[in-house]
Amino acid sequence: MNEKTLRALSSITLLVWGGVLLFFSLSGRIHSFLHPNFRPGAMIAGFALVILAGAYLWATSKSRRHATDCCGHDHKDDSSGPCSPGLGKSPGCCGHDHAGQAAGSRVFSFLILLLPMIAAVVASPDAFGLSTMRNRGIITDLAGLGGAGPSRSGDYLPMPGQGADGVFGDPQASVSDYLPRNAKGHIRAEVVDLIFGTDDEVIRKDFEGNVIEVTGQMFTATENNPGGTRFKLVRMFMMCCAADARPVAIFVENQPGAEVREMGWVKVTGKASFPVASGQRIVVIEATTIEPVEKPEDSMLY
């Protein structure tokens, strides 16, 4: 393997790593692995690595590097030469060919850096499976979420009585008047928003007794299911990246005899309640409609 090819291996390594970051960013696959706050940094890093790959290849192609101290001239009569009998042989004139060892080491390093990355890109799924959710433990109350805050879709909502320009108009307005709603006037919420209502009385009052529309994946309820008609509605909640993502769930009171398709995506509409079960307050939606839906483009909650 010639020196030009060996130099190219370093550039290829940078290029592949940068290309993977750009592919995940531009294809949307990064949504399943990284919090939105960190996604711009991943894309910038991808562009930087690609640029560095090109710069390194250009710089090394212009360099004139000597592999050894032997210049190829005959210095046997030159007492000052690097191979002079009087001075002894320099490290570059040991008479052995180390080029093969160096090439093998660089190729091995190249494979170590790239093969795990390529395998992860090809084999890693873009969604958490049933066994992963079970192993991580499904959170149904606030205690398991630590210090995370409730999730809202879109921009921050104005305070009650506050207009879009920041001016307070109607001081009698209720907080629930400013929650996002669907075309039928039902409150649109996320699973994690409802879970925060188990501990926060103000949030609980926004939802309790109101008709809520919420989307998630169906999951069999093995606890807090006295009549056997409930299932869990699950979403993955991410603080930073996929490594810390945890499944969060509320309970849905299903119609008797209705089929629960494990891990299927559904949109549930029904009245919210916050009963105490086994010493903990939970969220229960008494479903009036359960509609199958497509997986959201960004299936994580933050």
matplotlib code that plots the C-alpha trace (Angstrom):
import matplotlib.pyplot as plt

x = [0.0, 1.6, 2.0, -0.7, -3.3, -2.3, -2.6, -6.1, -7.2, -7.2, -9.2, -11.7, -12.1, -12.9, -15.2, -17.2, -17.7, -18.8, -21.0, -22.8, -23.6, -24.9, -26.9, -28.6, -29.2, -30.6, -32.6, -34.4, -33.0, -31.3, -34.8, -34.8, -31.3, -30.7, -32.6, -33.4, -31.1, -28.1, -29.0, -27.5, -24.2, -24.2, -24.8, -22.1, -19.7, -20.6, -19.7, -16.5, -15.3, -16.0, -14.0, -11.2, -11.1, -10.6, -8.1, -6.0, -5.9, -4.8, -2.2, -0.6, -0.5, 1.6, 4.0, 7.4, 8.0, 11.2, 10.4, 14.0, 17.2, 18.9, 18.7, 19.6, 23.2, 26.4, 28.0, 30.5, 33.4, 31.8, 32.7, 29.8, 27.1, 24.3, 25.6, 29.3, 31.1, 32.7, 29.3, 27.4, 24.1, 21.3, 17.8, 16.7, 19.6, 19.1, 18.8, 15.2, 12.0, 9.4, 7.0, 4.9, 4.5, 3.5, 1.0, -0.7, -1.0, -2.7, -5.1, -6.0, -6.6, -8.8, -11.0, -11.3, -12.6, -15.0, -16.4, -18.3, -19.7, -20.9, -22.4, -24.3, -25.7, -26.9, -28.2, -29.5, -33.3, -34.9, -37.4, -37.4, -38.9, -41.2, -38.4, -36.4, -39.4, -40.0, -36.3, -36.1, -39.3, -42.4, -42.9, -46.5, -45.9, -43.7, -41.3, -39.6, -39.0, -36.7, -36.5, -37.8, -40.4, -43.7, -43.6, -45.6, -46.0, -44.9, -44.0, -44.5, -48.1, -49.1, -50.1, -53.8, -55.2, -52.0, -52.3, -49.8, -48.3, -47.7, -50.5, -52.8, -56.4, -58.9, -57.8, -60.7, -59.4, -58.5, -55.2, -57.1, -58.4, -54.8, -54.1, -53.8, -57.0, -58.1, -60.9, -63.5, -62.3, -60.7, -57.4, -54.4, -51.8, -48.8, -48.4, -45.7, -47.9, -50.6, -48.1, -47.0, -50.6, -50.2, -48.0, -48.8, -52.3, -52.4, -51.6, -54.0, -56.9, -56.1, -56.9, -59.1, -62.7, -61.9, -61.8, -58.2, -56.7, -53.4, -51.3, -49.0, -48.4, -50.6, -49.0, -50.7, -51.4, -50.4, -51.0, -53.6, -56.0, -58.8, -61.4, -58.9, -60.1, -57.2, -54.1, -51.1, -50.5, -46.7, -44.3, -40.5, -39.3, -35.7, -33.6, -30.5, -30.1, -31.4, -29.2, -31.3, -34.7, -37.4, -40.9, -43.6, -47.3, -50.8, -53.7, -56.6, -59.9, -60.9, -64.3, -64.9, -63.9, -61.8, -58.6, -55.3, -52.6, -49.3, -47.0, -49.5, -49.8, -53.2, -54.9, -57.1, -59.8, -61.6, -62.1, -59.1, -59.1, -56.3, -57.3, -55.1, -54.1, -51.7, -50.8, -49.8, -51.8, -52.1, -53.6, -56.6, -58.3, -61.9, -61.7, -64.6, -62.6, -59.4, -58.1, -55.1, -52.6, -49.2, -46.1, -45.3, -42.3, -40.7, -41.9, -39.9, -41.1, -38.7]
y = [0.0, 3.3, 6.4, 8.3, 5.7, 5.6, 9.4, 9.1, 6.8, 9.6, 11.8, 9.0, 8.5, 12.2, 12.2, 9.2, 10.5, 13.9, 12.3, 10.2, 13.3, 15.2, 12.2, 11.8, 15.6, 16.0, 12.8, 13.4, 10.2, 12.4, 13.2, 9.8, 10.2, 13.8, 16.7, 19.6, 21.9, 19.8, 19.1, 22.3, 21.4, 18.0, 19.4, 22.0, 19.2, 17.2, 20.1, 20.8, 17.2, 17.1, 20.3, 19.0, 15.8, 17.8, 20.2, 17.3, 15.5, 18.7, 19.6, 16.1, 15.9, 19.1, 18.0, 16.4, 13.9, 11.8, 8.3, 7.8, 9.7, 7.9, 10.3, 7.7, 9.1, 7.2, 8.7, 5.8, 8.1, 11.0, 11.0, 13.4, 11.3, 9.7, 6.2, 7.0, 4.0, 6.4, 7.6, 4.4, 3.8, 6.2, 4.9, 5.5, 3.3, 0.2, -1.9, -3.1, -2.2, -0.9, 0.4, -2.7, -2.5, 1.1, 0.5, -2.4, -0.3, 2.6, 0.3, -1.4, 2.0, 3.0, -0.1, 0.3, 3.8, 3.1, -0.4, 0.2, 3.5, 1.8, -1.1, 1.2, 3.2, 0.1, -1.9, 0.7, 1.1, 4.6, 3.7, 2.0, -1.5, -3.2, -4.9, -1.7, 0.1, -2.7, -2.8, 1.0, 1.0, 3.0, 6.2, 7.0, 9.7, 12.7, 11.1, 9.2, 12.3, 14.2, 17.9, 18.0, 20.6, 20.1, 20.0, 22.4, 22.3, 25.4, 28.8, 29.6, 30.4, 33.8, 34.4, 34.5, 37.8, 38.6, 39.3, 38.5, 41.9, 41.3, 43.6, 42.2, 42.5, 40.1, 39.5, 37.0, 34.6, 31.1, 29.4, 26.6, 29.2, 29.5, 25.9, 24.6, 23.1, 21.1, 22.0, 20.6, 22.7, 19.8, 20.5, 19.1, 17.8, 15.6, 12.6, 14.3, 17.4, 15.3, 13.5, 16.8, 17.3, 14.4, 16.6, 20.2, 21.2, 24.2, 22.0, 19.4, 21.9, 22.8, 19.2, 17.5, 17.1, 18.5, 16.6, 16.0, 14.9, 13.1, 10.8, 7.9, 4.2, 1.5, -0.6, -3.3, -2.2, -4.8, -2.6, 0.0, -1.9, -3.2, -3.9, -5.1, -2.4, 0.0, 0.3, 2.6, 5.4, 5.7, 8.3, 8.5, 11.5, 12.7, 15.1, 15.1, 12.1, 8.5, 7.2, 9.0, 8.6, 7.1, 5.9, 7.9, 6.8, 7.6, 5.2, 5.0, 3.5, 1.6, 0.5, -3.2, -5.6, -3.1, -4.5, -3.1, -3.3, -3.4, -0.4, 0.9, 4.7, 6.1, 9.4, 9.2, 11.7, 11.6, 13.2, 13.4, 12.4, 12.1, 9.3, 8.0, 4.3, 2.3, 5.5, 7.4, 9.9, 8.7, 10.0, 8.2, 9.2, 7.9, 7.4, 8.4, 7.9, 6.0, 6.5, 4.9, 7.4, 7.5, 7.8, 11.5, 12.9, 13.6, 10.9, 12.1, 14.4, 16.9]
z = [0.0, -1.1, 1.0, -0.9, 0.0, 3.6, 3.8, 2.3, 5.1, 7.6, 5.3, 4.7, 8.5, 9.0, 5.9, 7.1, 10.6, 9.2, 6.6, 9.2, 11.4, 8.3, 7.2, 10.5, 10.7, 7.2, 7.1, 10.4, 12.1, 14.7, 16.1, 17.8, 19.3, 20.3, 22.1, 19.7, 21.7, 20.6, 17.0, 15.4, 17.1, 15.5, 12.1, 12.5, 13.7, 10.6, 8.2, 10.2, 9.9, 6.1, 5.7, 7.8, 5.7, 2.5, 4.1, 5.5, 2.1, 0.4, 2.9, 3.0, -0.8, -0.9, 1.8, 1.0, 3.8, 4.0, 5.3, 6.6, 7.1, 4.2, 1.2, -1.4, -1.9, -1.3, 1.8, 2.5, 1.9, 3.7, 7.4, 8.1, 6.4, 8.5, 7.5, 8.2, 9.6, 12.1, 13.4, 13.2, 11.5, 12.3, 13.1, 9.5, 8.2, 10.2, 7.1, 7.9, 6.0, 8.5, 5.9, 6.0, 9.8, 9.7, 6.9, 8.8, 11.9, 10.1, 8.3, 11.6, 13.2, 10.2, 10.6, 14.4, 13.9, 11.1, 11.4, 14.7, 13.3, 10.1, 12.0, 14.4, 11.5, 9.7, 12.6, 15.1, 15.0, 15.0, 17.7, 21.1, 21.1, 23.6, 25.5, 25.8, 27.3, 29.8, 30.8, 31.3, 33.4, 32.5, 34.6, 35.6, 38.2, 38.7, 41.1, 38.2, 36.1, 38.5, 37.9, 34.3, 33.4, 31.5, 27.7, 25.6, 21.8, 19.9, 21.5, 25.2, 26.0, 27.2, 30.8, 31.6, 30.4, 28.4, 24.7, 22.0, 22.5, 26.1, 27.3, 29.9, 28.8, 30.5, 34.1, 34.6, 32.0, 33.1, 32.4, 30.6, 28.1, 26.8, 26.4, 22.8, 21.5, 18.5, 16.0, 18.4, 21.3, 23.2, 25.0, 23.2, 25.7, 25.9, 28.1, 30.2, 30.7, 32.3, 34.5, 36.0, 37.0, 39.5, 41.7, 40.7, 41.7, 39.3, 36.3, 37.5, 37.6, 33.9, 32.9, 35.4, 34.2, 30.8, 27.5, 26.5, 23.2, 23.6, 21.3, 22.2, 21.9, 23.4, 26.1, 28.2, 31.8, 34.3, 37.4, 38.4, 36.2, 38.5, 35.8, 33.2, 30.7, 31.0, 28.9, 29.1, 26.6, 26.4, 25.0, 25.3, 27.3, 26.6, 28.6, 26.5, 24.2, 23.6, 26.5, 29.1, 27.3, 29.6, 28.7, 30.4, 30.5, 31.5, 31.9, 29.4, 30.4, 27.2, 26.1, 27.1, 24.5, 22.5, 21.1, 22.4, 19.6, 21.5, 20.6, 18.0, 17.7, 18.6, 19.4, 22.5, 23.3, 26.7, 30.1, 32.4, 36.0, 38.6, 41.1, 43.8, 43.3, 45.6, 47.4, 44.3, 42.1, 38.5, 35.3, 33.8, 30.6, 30.1, 26.4, 24.2, 20.9, 20.1, 16.6, 15.0, 13.7, 12.0, 14.1, 14.7, 12.8, 16.1, 18.4, 21.5, 24.2, 25.8]

ax = plt.figure().add_subplot(projection="3d")
ax.plot(x, y, z, "-o")
ax.set_aspect("equal")
plt.show()
